[in-house]
Amino acid sequence: MTTTEEIQQQGKEQLDAAVATASSFHKGVQAIAVAFGDYTRKTVEDGNAFTEKLVGAKSLDQAVAAQTEYAKTAYETFVNESQKIGGLYADLAKQAYKPLEDFTAKFVPAAR
């Protein structure tokens, strides 16, 4: 039989797990938003620099070289930032699940 105190304790533990999950989720979403903001800012800066180089090109060869450099840089930045943001999403999922995992471990026996 379960006493009222045990039920209250379990309720408190569930609430604590939910609050911890919400806090982790908020921090993770905030980190993702910052990463997207940084990526957007870098993309705009790189685009502006490319436009200046293109306008200042004195020949077709210089324009093609500027475009090639910009395409390569844009691709590398995209890949790197995508991996970084993907990692942040994976961390978010792990952090959000961790408090619930700890809580459920108390009540669900581990698979043997």
Phi, psi and omega per residue, in radians:
M1 nan 2.587 -3.119
T2 -1.851 2.313 3.121
T3 -1.499 2.899 3.121
T4 -1.067 -0.670 3.140
E5 -1.127 -0.680 3.117
E6 -1.148 -0.705 3.106
I7 -1.114 -0.744 3.116
Q8 -1.126 -0.703 3.123
Q9 -1.114 -0.757 3.110
Q10 -1.105 -0.703 3.090
G11 -1.086 -0.733 3.105
K12 -1.107 -0.742 3.132
E13 -1.122 -0.675 3.096
Q14 -1.137 -0.740 3.120
L15 -1.119 -0.765 3.116
D16 -1.053 -0.715 3.122
A17 -1.141 -0.705 3.131
A18 -1.152 -0.716 3.129
V19 -1.148 -0.749 3.117
A20 -1.106 -0.692 3.116
T21 -1.118 -0.781 3.137
A22 -1.103 -0.697 3.133
S23 -1.143 -0.784 3.111
S24 -1.094 -0.736 3.141
F25 -1.077 -0.785 -3.138
H26 -1.060 -0.800 -3.137
K27 -1.120 -0.695 3.128
G28 -1.143 -0.767 3.116
V29 -1.116 -0.672 3.115
Q30 -1.106 -0.743 3.114
A31 -1.104 -0.693 3.112
I32 -1.140 -0.745 3.127
A33 -1.090 -0.710 3.110
V34 -1.122 -0.745 3.136
A35 -1.099 -0.748 3.085
F36 -1.101 -0.705 3.109
G37 -1.095 -0.763 3.111
D38 -1.095 -0.739 3.130
Y39 -1.112 -0.760 3.136
T40 -1.093 -0.779 3.140
R41 -1.072 -0.782 3.133
K42 -1.113 -0.707 3.133
T43 -1.089 -0.757 3.126
V44 -1.138 -0.764 3.125
E45 -1.077 -0.776 3.124
D46 -1.126 -0.683 3.101
G47 -1.115 -0.716 3.107
N48 -1.143 -0.739 3.116
A49 -1.108 -0.695 3.101
F50 -1.099 -0.777 -3.135
T51 -1.055 -0.731 3.121
E52 -1.113 -0.738 3.110
K53 -1.124 -0.709 -3.115
L54 -1.148 -0.745 3.128
V55 -1.150 -0.609 -3.120
G56 -1.465 -0.030 -3.125
A57 -1.161 2.324 -3.097
K58 -1.718 -0.146 3.135
S59 -2.589 2.905 3.102
L60 -1.106 -0.646 3.117
D61 -1.069 -0.735 3.110
Q62 -1.149 -0.684 3.125
A63 -1.141 -0.767 3.123
V64 -1.142 -0.713 3.113
A65 -1.092 -0.739 3.114
A66 -1.113 -0.738 -3.136
Q67 -1.158 -0.707 3.134
T68 -1.119 -0.791 3.116
E69 -1.078 -0.755 -3.139
Y70 -1.127 -0.766 -3.139
A71 -1.077 -0.750 3.141
K72 -1.123 -0.818 -3.134
T73 -1.123 -0.748 3.140
A74 -1.090 -0.725 3.129
Y75 -1.133 -0.829 -3.140
E76 -1.075 -0.731 3.109
T77 -1.105 -0.767 3.122
F78 -1.036 -0.832 -3.113
V79 -1.102 -0.832 -3.125
N80 -1.086 -0.808 -3.116
E81 -1.212 -0.613 3.086
S82 -1.099 -0.736 3.097
Q83 -1.135 -0.722 3.129
K84 -1.095 -0.828 -3.117
I85 -1.193 -0.661 3.063
G86 -1.048 -0.715 3.071
G87 -1.095 -0.675 3.097
L88 -1.122 -0.690 3.084
Y89 -1.115 -0.727 3.121
A90 -1.117 -0.750 3.094
D91 -1.085 -0.691 3.124
L92 -1.054 -0.781 3.140
A93 -1.106 -0.743 3.136
K94 -1.137 -0.777 -3.122
Q95 -1.148 -0.690 -3.113
A96 -1.209 -0.552 -3.101
Y97 -1.462 -0.482 -3.020
K98 -0.966 -0.881 -3.139
P99 -1.058 -0.648 3.119
L100 -1.226 -0.634 3.103
E101 -1.092 -0.781 3.120
D102 -1.091 -0.724 -3.124
F103 -1.168 -0.817 -3.092
T104 -1.214 -0.434 3.118
A105 -1.077 -0.454 3.124
K106 -1.222 -0.514 -2.996
F107 -1.915 -0.354 -3.111
V108 -1.957 2.090 -3.140
P109 -1.141 2.530 -3.139
A110 -1.182 2.535 3.099
A111 -1.206 2.400 -3.097
R112 -1.932 nan nan
